[in-house]
């Protein structure tokens, strides 16, 4: 199952990705985290993993990517860098880092002034997710770039579910309207995770969303804030994460229904 995690910048996408990956792994799932955000430089730190070889670099950089994704001559399937279909076992070992059982794949990063736009990184992400086939008990979590660009690049088309992180800001709720509309257009289920919630904002936040699509509310946490500030692994257990794990478990079966918060 492939799950894309989206939201506005600063909403807590990487935080949710990290603690959800850890929880799913503890529940017995094989978890791959795909860092598809070209501007996020710290997801490996939040997971407690080393930085692996970046996939775009392993493919030969911008020039090599063009040749590998669009070879001038037909390539035998066994010779392709990114096979079609692609399994977790086909991902180059050097491009994977381990965080206590959770695997991390970093698609690409913008590192230099004037090196070009991030479209190629989005193209790699789209190719990987469209080709990648998961087995039962395998979960792929994609930490997307902030905002809506992943929809424009059709990265979401290779996913089974979208989790949108919503924090207590006007911008976040404005984004929700577009996420809902674009997810429906793409034919992909979307569910919402409230983040940075305290008693002051809980009710107004829940009233602005369809409660049937809200899976859980993660509390505002000084522990998470401090660990994120210091770049420490988010090795924190939240009981509020379990409803997401339960929903994912049910989602793999045909009769999924949303949990009412």
N, C-alpha and C positions, 0 to 999 in steps of 0.2 A: 504494500500500500504506500502511495506517495502523497505526502501532505505538505502543501505550501503554506508557510507562515508569513503573513504580511501585516502592514500597518504603517502609520506615519513614522517619521524619524523620531526616536526617543520614546516611542510607545512601550517598548519592552520586547520587541521581536526576538532579539538574540537571547534575552533573559528567559523568555518562555521556551525557546528552542532548546536551550541548555538544560533547564530543569525538567522539561518534558522528556527529552532524550534519556536523561538519567533515570526517570521514573519508569519509562517504558522498558528500558534495559533491565531494571530490577524486577519488572513483571515478567521477564523471560523472553522479551522480544529481541531480535537482532536489529540493531538500529544503526543507520547511516545518516549522518548530518551532512547536508550539502550547503556549503557557504557560497551562495549565489549573489552576494552583495559585494560589488566591486569596491565599495568604500569602507566596509567593515574590516578593521584591522585586528580585532581582539577576540573573535569568537573562539579561537583555539584556547585562549587564556581562560575564558569563562567555562569551557568544557574541561580544562585541566589537561590539555593535549599540547604536544609540540606542533609547530607549524610544518605541515607536510609539503612536499614538492607541489607547486601550484600546477593544476592541470593544463592551463594554457601554455605555461612555460615548458612542460613536459611534451607538449605537442609541437614545440618548435617556435613558440611565440606567434605573433600575428601572421607572419608569412607561412609558417608551418601549419597553422590552423586551417588556413584557406586551402592548402594542398591536401590536408588529411580529410577535411569535410567535403571537399569538392575535387577529388583527384582527377588529373587530366585523362588518365586511362582507367578502365574498370579494375577494381581491386577485389581479390578473392576475400570472402567474408573472414577467413581465419587470419588474413593479413591486415585487416582494418584496425586502426588504433582504437576506435570506439565501435565495437561490434554491433550488429543489428540482427537479432535482438541482443541486448546487453544485460548481463547479470551482475550482481555484486562481486562475484568472483572474477569477472573480467576487468575490473577497474585496476589499473597499475598499482602495485603494492607501494611503490615510492610515493604515490599521490594520496595515500591514506595514513592518517595518524590515529593512534588508539588512546582513548580516555576511559580507562577502567571498563573496557568492553564496548564502548560506543566508538564508532569509526567516524572520522571527519574527512571530507573531500572539499578542497578549496578550488573553485572554478577559475578565478582570475582576479587580479587586483590592478587598479590604476596606480602606477608608481612614479611616473616621470612627467614633467611638464611637457605638454604638446604631443604625447604619445598617441593620442587619438581617443575617440569616444569609446564607451563601454558596450557598443552594439555587438562586437565580436564575443564578449563575455556572455552576453545574453543569448547569442546564437549557440554557443557551446552548451549553456544550461538547457536550452530548449532541446538540443539534439540528445543530450544525455537523458533527460527526463522522458522524451518521446520513445527512446530506444530501450530504456531500462525496464526490465520486467522483474517484479518481486515475487518471491515465493511466500506461501503462508508463514506467518510469524515474522516476516521481514517488514520493517517500517523505515521509510526514507522521509526525513524531515528537511525541507528546503527553507533556509533562512533567506528570503527574498530581499531585494533592495527596497528602501523606503518608498512609499507612495504607490503609484499605479503603473509605472513603466513596464513591469513584468507582464501586465495584461496586454499592453501594446506590442510586446515582443512575443506574445503567445507562449510564454514559459509555462503558464498555468495549464495549458492544454494537455500537457503530459502528466497532470496530477489527478488524484481521485477526490481530494478534499482540500478546501481552503480554510485555514484558521486565521481570522483577522483579530489582531490585538487592539483593544480600544482602551485608551487612557482618558482621564477626566479633563479633556480639552475640547473646545469647539471645533478645532481642526480635525480631531480624530473622528468626531461624529459626522462631520461633513464628508470625510473620506468614506465612511461606512456606506453612504448612499451610492457612491460610485462603485464601490466594491460589490455591493449587492446586485446592482444593475449589470455590471460586467460579468460577474460569476454566473448569473442567470443566462446571459447571452452565450456564454461558453458552455453552458450545460453542466456546470460543476457545483456541487453542494458547498455552501459556505456556513460556517458557524463562528460565533464570537466568544472571545475570552476577555473579560474585563480585567484591567490591571491597575495597580496603584490605588486600590479601593479602600476607603475608610468609611466610617458611619456617616460622615458629612455628605459624601458623594454617591453612596450606594443607591439610594432611591432614585435621584434624578438620572443616574446613568442607566439603570434598568428600565425606567419609564420611556427612554428614548429608543429602545430596541424591542424587537419581537422576542419576548421571553422564551419562546420555544426554540430560538436559535442561540441563546446564551448558555454556554456550557458550565461556566464557573466564574467566580470573581477572586482574583488573587490580591491579597491584602497589601497595602503599602508597607514596606518592610525596610527598616534601617539596616538590618543584616545584609539584605540584598544590595542596598545602596552602597554600603561600605565595601562589600566584596567587589562590586562592579567598579567602584572608584579606584580600588587598589589593583584591579586586574587579577583577582583571586578566583579560583574555581568556585562555581556556584553549587557547592556540595551541600545544599539545604533541602530538606524534605518539607513539602507543603501538602497538607491533606486536601487542599483545594485543587491539586493537580489530578487527583485520582478520578474525578468525574470526566476529565478529558480522556484519560486512559480507558475508562469504561465505555465511553462513546466510541472511541476508535475500535475497541473490541467488537461492539455491536455493529459498527459501520461496515465491517468486513462481511457481514451477513446481509441478505437482501432486504430484510424488514427493519431498517433503521428508523428510529423516531428520535426527535430532539428531546433532550432533557429540559424540563422547565426549572429555572433557577429558584 
